Amino acid sequence: MKSPQQLAEQLVRQWQRGDWREQHLLPGTQAWPLQLSIGEPAAQIFRDDSAHLRQHLQRWRAIAEQGPGQVQWKPRQYRGGAAPVDIPAQWMLRPSDCARAFAQYGGSHGAQASADYHALVTVLPQVDSCFHPLLLRRLSLWRGAAAEQVVTATRLALQLEPGCAQGRPLRALAVAGNDSKFFERHASLITALLDERFGAEASRQGLTAFLGAAPEGEHWLLVAPLADGMLPFKRQRVAASELQTTALPARCILLVENERSLHQLPTPLPDTIAILGAGLNLGWLCAPWLQQCKVAYWGDMDTWGLAMLAIARSHLPQLHALLMDHATFEAHRSMAVAEPAHAAMPLSELLRPDEIAFDLTLRTLTAGRLEQEFLPASVVARAVGVWLKIC
């Protein structure tokens, strides 16, 4: 047999699981009321420990009279007893009853669970349902924030789009009644909310890059000469703002979306420097010195990669795309995965007709993302070699 405290502590442990909260608090759930089995006193307790039994019955009678929840009773005839004894069998709880039980019997963890429940019932009715699972699963993202701040963050996330900052700092975006430091205070929450809409792209690219905002600090790129003697280092991080004003000593510049692909690049490549890790932060490509270079861009084969290619082309119309075509995709299709959310359609004048057709095809596929890291180094070397011959 269990006391109210034991069952409340059990409930608190369940509440701490995100999947349990999601299953029980999403609108329309059929999980309520909860029916918690109290358990029957054993015959030995009836025979040898009547004080313990009386205390047990008194606790549950108090719950039946004052709450929280309701208690279902059933008669039990004990051997040696003159008459059946009404025994508490089930504790019936609705959501608000659970919160009371947390607070009354769950200790410090129960007090936190009760506070979380009351925050949820305040926030969820004011928030678009597409964000309900996230807010239920990941309480730590917004626990302690004022309810109106959480609601503002969700409204902001519904209005933001990839690249919408257009080079402005995040603090300059006034979208849903936010103040200038709102992004700074709630960056993790806003990123997670955008991930719900755009399939984790905000986390993958970083919030500032994903929104196309000017970095509050510097955006650092990885610069790697692909032959000895061109620079006094094998690789170095350089601020994008410096690359906008300082020319690199190479005729050929290879832009690579992800830093992790450095090991796939062939060496030595005379007169060639790779710049890696720009993501959507491509405004520095307007640098005058780059207009005189032969530039190639290599990114993921997905709608986001093609969107970045289009942005890069808006600054460098002569830019050459590497390994971002339908034939390469088909040759390595076994390594493709699902793209959780598609990028906005790029402007047609920034992509070639075959690239536009490739973009449209990717949007129809169940597995429409082939990340550049999965391409064999030999394939990369061959494509880079062809590009260098024509440049």
N, C-alpha and C positions, 0 to 999 in steps of 0.2 A: 504494500500500500504506500502511496506517495502523498507527500504534503503539498500544499500550494507553493511553498518555496522551491521544492524539488522540481515541480513541473514548470514553474516560471523560469528557473535557471536553465532547464532543458530548452525552453522556448527561446531564451536569449541566445543560446548557442546556435540554434537554427537561424535566428534572425541575422546573425553575423555572416551568414552565407548569402552572397549576392544572388545566387540562383533561387534560393528560397524566397527572398523578398520579391524577386521578379515574378515567380509563380503565384505568389499570394496577393500582390498589391497592384498588378496591372489591371486596368479597368476591365470589367466583364468576367473576372475570374470566378470560378465556381467552388473555390477552396473553402469558403466560409459557410457556417461557423466551424471552427476547429473543434474536434472532439478528442480530448485528451483522456486517456484511460487512467483512472486513479488507482485501480487495483484493490482487490478485496483483502481485508485483514484475514490472516490465516487462523485456523481453528485454535492453534496453540496460543495465539495472542488473546483470543476470546477467553480461553480457559485460564491462562497464567498471568496475563498482564492487562487487567481490565482498566487500569489507570491510563496506560498508553492508548488503548482503544477509545476511552472517553475523550482524551485529548484530541485524537484524530477526528472523531465525530464532531467535536466542538469547533475545530478549525473549519471544517467544511460546512457546518451549519452557519457559521459567520459569513462565509462566502455566499451561501445561498440567500442569506438575508440582505447583505450589503453589496455583493458583487466583489470583484468584477466577474461578469459572465453569469452563467447559470449552472447549477449542479443537478445532474440526473441521479436519482436514487433508485435502489432496488432492494427488496426484502431478502434477507438471507437467514435461514434457520440453522443455528449452530447446535451441535450435539450438546445436550445438557441445558440448553436454553429453554426458558418457559415459552417464549414467543419469538417469531421472526424479528430480526433487527434490520432497520433501514440503513443500508450501507451506501455511501457516495460512490457512484460507478464512473460517471463521465463528467468532465469539466468542459462546458460549451462556451467558446469564446469567439466574439467578433473582433474586427481589427482594433476598435477603440478599447475593448476589454483587454486585449493583449498589451496595449500600451500601459493601461493601469496595472496590470499584473507585473510588467517589467519594472515599473517604478516602485511598486509596493514590496515586491518579493525578490527582485533580481539583483540587488546590490548595486555596486557602481557601474557594472556593465549594463545592468538593467536600466539604470537612470539614463545612460547614453542611448540605449536602444529606444527608450520612450521619447527622448528628445529628437532622435532621428525620425521616428514615426510622425511626430507632430510637424516637423519640418517638411516631410514628404506630403502630408495631407494639405499643407499650405501651398506648396510649390506646384505639385503635379496638375491640379485643375487649371493653372494659369499657363501651362506649358504645352506646346505642340506634342501630340502623342508620339511622334517619331523619336523624341528624346526620352520618353518615359523609361525604356529599358536601361539606358545608360545611367540615368540619375538613380535608378533603383539599385543597379549593380555596383556602382562606384561612388559610394557615399563620401569617401575620403576626398574626392575631387572638389566637393562643395560644402562639406561639413564645416560649420562655423561661419559661413558667409550669410549675410542677410538674405531673406527670401526674395526681396525685390531685386537684389543684385543677381541672383541666380536666374530669375525670370528675364531680366534684361539681357543676360548672356545668351539665353536661348533665342530671344528675339533677334539679337545681333547675329547669331549664327545662321538664322534663316535668311538673312539679307545679304550676307557676305558671299562673294563668289571668287573663284581663283583669279588672281591678278587684279582684283577690283581696286586695290590701293593706288595703282598706276604710278608707283614711284614715290608716293607721299609716305611720311612716317605713320606708323600705326596710331600714334597719339593724335594725329590730325583727322582720323576717320570718325565722323559723327554720324552714326547710323541709326541707333535705337535708343537715343537718350543717354548714351554713355558719356562719361567725362573723359578728360584727356589722358588719365592714368588707368583707365578701366582695363585696357589690354594688358598692361603691366601687372595689375593685381590679379587678373583672372586668366592669364595666358594658358595654363594647363586645362582649365575647364573649357575655354573657347576652342582650343585645339581638339579636345576630345569630342565636343559637339560637332565640329566640322568633320571630324573623322566619321561620325555617324552618317553624314550626308554624302561624303566623298570617299568612302572606302579607305580610310587611314592615310589619305594623301597628305593631309596637313601635318601629321606626325612624321611621315616619310620625308617630306621636303622641309619641314620647319615652318612655323606659322608665318614668319615674316616673308620668307621666300614664296610660300604658297599664295599669299595675298598680294604678292608683287609690291611689297612695301620697301621703303628705304630703310636699311638697317639702322637701329638706334646706335649701335656701335659699328664696327667694320665687318663686312662679309669677306672672309678669307678664302682664297682659292689656292689649290695646290699646283705649283708650277714645276714641271719636270722636263729638263732638256733630254732629248732622246739620242744625243751623241755627246761624247766627252769634249770638253774644251769650250763649249758654247757659253756656259755660265760657271761661276766658281762654286757651284753646288750641284748635287745630284737631284735634289728636290727641295723646295722651300715654299712656305705659305706666304702669299702676297695679298695685300688688301686690294679688293676690286677697284677702289678709288684710285690706287696707284697705277694699276694697269690701264686705267682710262687715260692717264696722262704720260705714262712712261712706256716707251716701245721696248719690246723684247728683240734680241738680236737673232731673228730667224725669219726666213722667207715664208716658211710653212708653219701654220698654227693649227694644232689638232685640239678641238674642244671636246671634252668627254663629260657626260652628265654626272657619272658617279666616280668618286675617288677610288672605290674598290676595284675598278677595272685597270688600274695602273699596271698591274703585273701582266696583263694580257697584251700590252703594247710591245711591238717588236723594237729591238735596238741592235746596232746603232742605226739611227736615221739622220743623215746629215741635214743640217739647216732646218731642223724641225724641233719644235717645243710643244709639249702637251700642257693644257690647262684643264684641270679637273675639278669637279664638285660645285659647279655654279648652280645647278638646279634651275629654278625659275628666275633667279637673280641674274638677268642677262642684260641689264641696261648699260653696263660698261662696254658692251660690244660696239657702241657708237664711237669708240675711240678713233680719232683720225688715223693713227698709225696702222690700225687693223685694215683700213680700206686698201692699203697697199700690199697686203699679204694674201697668200693663198690659204683659205681657211676651210677646214672640214669639221663637221659636227657629228658626233656619234652618241646616241642615246638609246634608251630602252625602246623596244618595239611594242608600244602601246599608245593609247590616245594621248596620254600625258607626254610621252616622249615626242610625238608628232606636234603637240601644242608648243613644246619648248623649241623644237626645230623651227616652227613658224615664227616664234618671237625672235629667235636668233636671226632668221632671214630678214625680218623687218629692219634690222640694223646692218646686216651684211647680205645684200641681195645675191652676191656672187658665191655665197656659202655652198659647199658641197656636202650632201648627206652621205654618211657611211653606214652600211649594214642596217638600214631602216627601210626595207622594202619587202614586198610580198614574197619574192622568191627566197630571200634569206629566212623569212619567217617560216615558210613551208618546209624548207630544208631542215629546220630545227624545231618543228612544231611539237615534237614529243616533250619538249622542256617547257612549253607554254603553260601558264596558270591563269586563273580567273583574274580579271581586273575588277575590283569591287565597285568602283564608280568611274564613269568616263569623264574626261576633261570636256570643257565646252568646245564646240566645233571651231577649229581655227579658221581664220579668214582665207578664203579660197585663193586669193592672189598671192599668198605667201607660201603656198605649197604647189608643187607640180601636179599635173592631172593624175599621174600614177600614184603620187603620195596621197592625194585626196581620196582616190579609190581605195587605197590601202587602209586609210583611216576609217572609211565607211565599212569596210569588211571587218575590221577589228571590233567594231561596235556590235556586230551581229554574232560574234563567237562566244561560246561559253568559256573557253580558255583563250583570251585575247591579249595576254601580256607575256612577252618574252623578254626577260631582263638581260641586259647586255653582259652581266657577269657570267652567264651560262654559255656564251659562245666560245668555242675552242680558240685558243691563242693562234693556231694555224690559220683559221678563217679570218681572224682580225688582221694578222700579218699580211695575208694575201690582199685584202681589201685596202689596207693602208698603202701597200706597194703599188696597186693600180692607181690610187689617187695621186701619189707622188709622181708617177710617170706622166699623168695628164696635167699636173700643176707645174 
